[in-house]
């Protein structure tokens, strides 16, 4: 007879021995190199490298569920990695299964993949070089099944985006006179690939994120907010109450519904749909390099600035709560693609890559101090974290 104990009872009884269940917390960092086709997998608790995967080109990393996806724009392909950490939610408790990370054999190829968006188990890859987008089931891809992507043609090569939305897909509309300019809006396509309704205008479209049941897309004149369980409902909001400027990058809150966007180079804006006011401006001490939301502590986001400081942003108060010096300065002058720090939240720590020093710094959230620096070969650049807690049998 197999007895499954709730987490609270496990914590109280501290079961040990063969066949016993115990509460386990596990996290893994996936670090992409800036110059080489390599992903390094790190156990941040042991400060040790678990695995290293060779790819065709330097990767930008994304997550969908517990899966990792490596977009290699210069190599014209996207790879998938099983993280090796899976949590099965049973309502009153969750089971955690820990295995080795695995690079999936199947890749998706196309001309210059750039934007990768996951939504409700599906992923969309937009290929800037062709204007095509591939839509796939993330779990099927990760499982190694032979999955034929659903292909969508946006009309012209451009710096665009496609977003899966159930039976629909949201696709950027290229500039009609010069597709090398930023898109001018989005179309909603049905399952057959046909446009539903009118084009939703969004000049200089760049930046999107989801929070709860709302998707936000950044435009020159404001935001598009999409919601609904079927065909998306689209609301347009302007940057009312803000000085002249715009957002070009967005992140979405987890556990609380909000967005944080850049607003120019040295300001951030907190966006709360349905609140009054919707926008709250946050002054930064210098230019922003990267930012992420905290999925464990929903009221916080983290912003790294070019002076080498990491800031904890309290989205409830709208103020910077804590600051710690992490790296030497990384100027935002020069090419946008230069190696600069990136952030990820792994449980009770914020990981900050430091490409020029060849380390990943781990900042303890409670004390907001640098706990340790984990050495990584090459130029550790883009980073994502996968993990959590659950019952291990």
Secondary structure in CASP SS format (residue, H / E / C, confidence):
PFRMAT SS
TARGET T0000
AUTHOR 0000-0000-0000
METHOD secondary structure of the structure
MODEL  1
X C 1.00
X C 1.00
X C 1.00
X C 1.00
X C 1.00
X C 1.00
X H 1.00
X H 1.00
X H 1.00
X H 1.00
X H 1.00
X H 1.00
X H 1.00
X C 1.00
X C 1.00
X C 1.00
X C 1.00
X C 1.00
X C 1.00
X C 1.00
X C 1.00
X E 1.00
X E 1.00
X E 1.00
X E 1.00
X E 1.00
X E 1.00
X E 1.00
X E 1.00
X E 1.00
X E 1.00
X E 1.00
X E 1.00
X C 1.00
X C 1.00
X C 1.00
X C 1.00
X E 1.00
X E 1.00
X E 1.00
X E 1.00
X E 1.00
X E 1.00
X C 1.00
X C 1.00
X C 1.00
X C 1.00
X E 1.00
X E 1.00
X E 1.00
X E 1.00
X E 1.00
X E 1.00
X E 1.00
X C 1.00
X C 1.00
X C 1.00
X C 1.00
X C 1.00
X E 1.00
X E 1.00
X E 1.00
X E 1.00
X E 1.00
X C 1.00
X C 1.00
X E 1.00
X E 1.00
X E 1.00
X E 1.00
X E 1.00
X E 1.00
X H 1.00
X H 1.00
X H 1.00
X C 1.00
X E 1.00
X E 1.00
X E 1.00
X E 1.00
X E 1.00
X E 1.00
X C 1.00
X C 1.00
X E 1.00
X E 1.00
X E 1.00
X E 1.00
X E 1.00
X C 1.00
X C 1.00
X C 1.00
X C 1.00
X E 1.00
X E 1.00
X E 1.00
X E 1.00
X E 1.00
X C 1.00
X C 1.00
X C 1.00
X E 1.00
X E 1.00
X C 1.00
X C 1.00
X C 1.00
X C 1.00
X E 1.00
X E 1.00
X C 1.00
X C 1.00
X C 1.00
X E 1.00
X E 1.00
X E 1.00
X E 1.00
X E 1.00
X E 1.00
X E 1.00
X C 1.00
X C 1.00
X E 1.00
X E 1.00
X E 1.00
X E 1.00
X E 1.00
X E 1.00
X C 1.00
X C 1.00
X C 1.00
X C 1.00
X E 1.00
X E 1.00
X E 1.00
X E 1.00
X E 1.00
X E 1.00
X H 1.00
X H 1.00
X H 1.00
X H 1.00
X H 1.00
X C 1.00
X C 1.00
X C 1.00
X C 1.00
X C 1.00
X C 1.00
X C 1.00
X E 1.00
X E 1.00
X E 1.00
X E 1.00
X C 1.00
X C 1.00
X C 1.00
X C 1.00
X C 1.00
X C 1.00
X C 1.00
X C 1.00
X E 1.00
X E 1.00
X E 1.00
X E 1.00
X C 1.00
X C 1.00
X E 1.00
X E 1.00
X E 1.00
X E 1.00
X E 1.00
X E 1.00
X C 1.00
X C 1.00
X C 1.00
X C 1.00
X C 1.00
X C 1.00
X C 1.00
X C 1.00
X C 1.00
X E 1.00
X E 1.00
X E 1.00
X E 1.00
X E 1.00
X E 1.00
X E 1.00
X C 1.00
X C 1.00
X C 1.00
X C 1.00
X C 1.00
X E 1.00
X E 1.00
X E 1.00
X E 1.00
X E 1.00
X E 1.00
X E 1.00
X E 1.00
X E 1.00
X E 1.00
X E 1.00
X C 1.00
X C 1.00
X E 1.00
X E 1.00
X E 1.00
X E 1.00
X C 1.00
X C 1.00
X E 1.00
X E 1.00
X E 1.00
X E 1.00
X E 1.00
X C 1.00
X C 1.00
X C 1.00
X E 1.00
X E 1.00
X E 1.00
X E 1.00
X E 1.00
X E 1.00
X C 1.00
X C 1.00
X C 1.00
X C 1.00
X C 1.00
X E 1.00
X E 1.00
X E 1.00
X E 1.00
X E 1.00
X E 1.00
X C 1.00
X C 1.00
X C 1.00
X C 1.00
X C 1.00
X C 1.00
X C 1.00
X C 1.00
X C 1.00
X C 1.00
X C 1.00
X E 1.00
X E 1.00
X E 1.00
X C 1.00
X C 1.00
X C 1.00
X C 1.00
X C 1.00
X C 1.00
X E 1.00
X E 1.00
X E 1.00
X E 1.00
X C 1.00
X C 1.00
X C 1.00
X C 1.00
X E 1.00
X E 1.00
X E 1.00
X E 1.00
X E 1.00
X C 1.00
X C 1.00
X C 1.00
X C 1.00
X C 1.00
X C 1.00
X C 1.00
X E 1.00
X E 1.00
X E 1.00
X E 1.00
X E 1.00
X C 1.00
X C 1.00
X C 1.00
X C 1.00
X E 1.00
X E 1.00
X E 1.00
X E 1.00
X E 1.00
X E 1.00
X C 1.00
X C 1.00
X C 1.00
X C 1.00
X C 1.00
X C 1.00
X E 1.00
X E 1.00
X E 1.00
X E 1.00
X E 1.00
X E 1.00
X C 1.00
X C 1.00
X C 1.00
X E 1.00
X E 1.00
X E 1.00
X E 1.00
X E 1.00
X E 1.00
X C 1.00
X C 1.00
X C 1.00
X C 1.00
X E 1.00
X E 1.00
X E 1.00
X E 1.00
X E 1.00
X E 1.00
X E 1.00
X C 1.00
X C 1.00
X C 1.00
X C 1.00
X C 1.00
X C 1.00
X C 1.00
X C 1.00
X C 1.00
X C 1.00
X C 1.00
X C 1.00
X C 1.00
X C 1.00
X C 1.00
X C 1.00
X C 1.00
X E 1.00
X E 1.00
X E 1.00
X E 1.00
X C 1.00
X C 1.00
X E 1.00
X E 1.00
X E 1.00
X E 1.00
X E 1.00
X E 1.00
X C 1.00
X C 1.00
X C 1.00
X C 1.00
X E 1.00
X E 1.00
X E 1.00
X E 1.00
X E 1.00
X E 1.00
X C 1.00
X C 1.00
X C 1.00
X C 1.00
X E 1.00
X E 1.00
X E 1.00
X E 1.00
X E 1.00
X E 1.00
X E 1.00
X C 1.00
X C 1.00
X C 1.00
X C 1.00
X E 1.00
X E 1.00
X E 1.00
X E 1.00
X E 1.00
X E 1.00
X E 1.00
X E 1.00
X E 1.00
X E 1.00
X E 1.00
X E 1.00
X E 1.00
X C 1.00
END
